[in-house]
Amino acid sequence: MSAISITKGDMYKFTVTVKDSAGDIFDLTGYTMVFTAKDDLTKLDVDAAIQSTATIPTPVNGVGEFTLEPTDTNIDAKEYHYDIQISDGSNNVYTVVKDSSLIITDQVTMNT
């Protein structure tokens, strides 16, 4: 996945399709999918700038749907690192999107 650029305080929706090593759709039944963004990779997940759990409406399609709310993206304008992991609830965790860039840009229009 390429870099994501979001204007500070905006809503942002995106999907992630998980495939196995053969390129086939991965069945996400029983899995959770989590997006985590940090400005410092040494921070614990509880200190992440953004952490969001996807909805998985049809697990057999392998698609997770993320919605970052304006409260999620209302953070310092700068570059963050993010990844996306799936977990089956039995301590089996797989990183499906490795360290990528999230860029939060300043907004021009500000409602007061």
ABEGO torsion letter per residue (X at the ends): XBBBBBBBGBBBBBBBBBBBAAGBBBBABGBBBBBBBBABAABBAAABABBBBBBBABAAAGBBBBBBBAAAABBBBBBBBBBBBBBAGAGBBBBABBBBBBBBBBBABBBX
